[in-house]
Amino acid sequence: MWFRLYENAYPQPLILGDRQLIDDQRFMLRTQNNDRHLEIVGARIDDQGYYICKTGNTIRSSYNLTITSIC
């Protein structure tokens, strides 16, 4: 299960198994070599933050997404 963590708030569930739980089609589950990855298509500055993949009580992956802009 993929979550997005917000400061001072409950984690927002994004994907459970193969099912998307949010109404934002930019967030997708991709499978490569039997590994599942969260993909954000067209990432925006407000997508910055901490994302985790959790199985049961174990955190399998965690990412801190930082968006930078090149002028």
Backbone bond lengths (Angstrom), bond angles and torsions (degrees), N, CA, C in turn:
res aa  C-N    CA-C-N  psi(-1)  N-CA   C-N-CA  omega(-1)  CA-C   N-CA-C  phi
1 M - - - 1.440 - - 1.522 108.44 -
2 W 1.328 116.73 131.88 1.458 122.60 178.23 1.524 109.97 -99.12
3 F 1.340 115.40 136.65 1.462 123.14 178.90 1.522 109.77 -128.36
4 R 1.306 114.44 152.65 1.462 120.71 167.00 1.516 106.73 -110.79
5 L 1.337 115.68 129.90 1.458 120.63 -179.35 1.520 109.66 -97.11
6 Y 1.309 115.24 131.19 1.457 122.23 175.32 1.514 108.50 -112.02
7 E 1.321 116.89 146.23 1.455 121.44 177.71 1.526 109.12 -66.51
8 N 1.317 116.93 132.34 1.465 123.48 178.35 1.532 113.60 59.91
9 A 1.309 117.67 33.44 1.465 121.07 179.35 1.527 109.03 -149.73
10 Y 1.324 115.16 164.52 1.459 119.98 175.33 1.526 109.78 -70.19
11 P 1.333 117.89 149.97 1.463 120.05 175.58 1.528 111.16 -60.60
12 Q 1.314 116.52 142.09 1.460 121.39 177.40 1.527 108.42 -95.02
13 P 1.341 118.19 116.80 1.468 119.33 176.37 1.520 110.01 -69.59
14 L 1.322 115.84 134.06 1.461 121.61 -179.20 1.524 111.63 -107.19
15 I 1.330 115.83 -49.96 1.463 121.44 -174.86 1.522 108.88 -140.41
16 L 1.327 115.80 134.06 1.465 122.97 176.27 1.517 107.10 -122.57
17 G 1.332 116.70 114.32 1.466 119.79 -175.70 1.520 109.40 61.68
18 D 1.322 117.11 -120.79 1.468 122.39 176.97 1.522 111.88 -101.16
19 R 1.336 117.19 4.98 1.468 121.42 -174.13 1.530 111.45 -101.19
20 Q 1.319 115.70 126.68 1.458 121.25 176.14 1.523 108.84 -80.64
21 L 1.327 117.17 131.98 1.456 122.05 -175.27 1.524 113.53 -103.35
22 I 1.321 117.89 -6.23 1.462 121.05 179.12 1.519 109.23 -117.58
23 D 1.313 115.78 159.53 1.462 121.50 -177.47 1.526 111.01 -96.26
24 D 1.315 116.31 47.54 1.460 121.83 177.86 1.526 106.54 -130.96
25 Q 1.319 116.02 104.82 1.458 121.51 -174.19 1.524 113.75 -71.44
26 R 1.333 117.40 -3.54 1.467 119.75 176.74 1.523 111.88 -72.96
27 F 1.339 116.92 -23.26 1.460 122.20 179.71 1.524 108.45 -91.43
28 M 1.337 116.29 119.37 1.463 121.28 -176.43 1.516 110.82 -135.08
29 L 1.304 114.86 153.46 1.455 121.70 173.91 1.523 107.75 -96.97
30 R 1.310 116.49 126.82 1.459 122.12 177.35 1.520 108.78 -117.14
31 T 1.323 116.34 138.97 1.458 121.77 177.70 1.526 108.45 -112.41
32 Q 1.335 115.28 128.85 1.454 121.08 178.22 1.519 108.09 -142.13
33 N 1.318 116.95 122.77 1.468 122.05 -179.20 1.530 111.37 53.52
34 N 1.324 117.20 44.22 1.464 125.08 -179.92 1.529 113.91 65.87
35 D 1.324 118.02 8.89 1.466 122.21 174.58 1.523 108.28 -103.82
36 R 1.336 115.86 141.35 1.466 120.65 179.07 1.517 109.44 -105.23
37 H 1.312 115.22 131.77 1.456 122.03 -177.11 1.517 109.96 -126.22
38 L 1.320 116.11 146.19 1.451 121.80 173.53 1.518 108.03 -86.00
39 E 1.320 116.32 129.82 1.459 121.56 177.80 1.526 108.51 -120.76
40 I 1.326 115.82 134.02 1.460 121.52 175.56 1.526 106.89 -114.49
41 V 1.307 116.37 111.22 1.460 121.83 -178.59 1.527 108.39 -86.57
42 G 1.311 116.71 128.35 1.460 120.41 -179.60 1.514 112.08 67.53
43 A 1.341 116.46 46.20 1.468 121.22 -177.82 1.522 110.41 -55.40
44 R 1.327 114.81 140.20 1.463 122.57 -179.81 1.519 109.68 -117.14
45 I 1.307 115.90 166.50 1.467 121.24 -178.20 1.528 111.38 -57.65
46 D 1.331 117.77 -33.46 1.466 119.36 -179.10 1.528 112.90 -79.05
47 D 1.339 117.79 -0.90 1.463 121.68 173.73 1.525 111.49 -84.91
48 Q 1.336 117.04 -6.18 1.461 119.97 178.37 1.510 109.44 -56.74
49 G 1.310 115.93 144.35 1.445 119.17 177.16 1.507 112.68 150.32
50 Y 1.315 115.03 -167.55 1.454 122.97 -174.47 1.521 109.28 -108.31
51 Y 1.319 116.82 128.13 1.462 123.88 -179.53 1.517 108.86 -122.21
52 I 1.331 116.60 140.60 1.466 119.90 177.77 1.521 110.49 -133.63
53 C 1.325 114.50 151.06 1.457 122.54 171.54 1.522 105.61 -112.37
54 K 1.316 115.99 124.89 1.459 121.39 -175.02 1.518 110.35 -125.75
55 T 1.329 116.14 136.88 1.453 123.26 174.00 1.518 106.91 -123.37
56 G 1.323 116.68 114.53 1.461 119.67 -175.48 1.511 109.53 61.43
57 N 1.323 116.79 -123.11 1.461 121.30 178.05 1.525 112.82 -100.63
58 T 1.334 116.94 9.88 1.455 121.58 -175.26 1.519 110.99 -108.44
59 I 1.334 116.51 129.75 1.464 120.74 172.60 1.512 107.51 -82.95
60 R 1.326 116.43 117.79 1.464 122.21 -176.69 1.530 111.74 -87.79
61 S 1.327 117.27 -37.85 1.460 123.05 -179.91 1.510 108.35 -146.79
62 S 1.315 115.76 149.90 1.458 119.82 173.36 1.523 108.45 -145.65
63 Y 1.320 115.36 143.77 1.458 121.29 -177.09 1.515 109.19 -140.23
64 N 1.319 115.42 138.52 1.459 121.46 171.25 1.523 105.71 -108.33
65 L 1.327 116.78 108.37 1.451 122.56 -176.04 1.522 109.60 -89.59
66 T 1.325 115.83 121.73 1.463 121.97 175.81 1.519 108.22 -119.10
67 I 1.323 116.06 128.29 1.470 121.72 179.34 1.525 107.67 -103.59
68 T 1.323 116.24 127.71 1.460 120.02 174.81 1.516 108.54 -119.60
69 S 1.287 115.64 154.25 1.467 121.71 -178.68 1.511 108.59 -116.47
70 I 1.318 116.25 136.02 1.451 121.52 176.84 1.529 107.60 -106.19
71 C 1.324 115.92 122.86 1.484 120.59 -178.82 1.495 111.16 -91.33
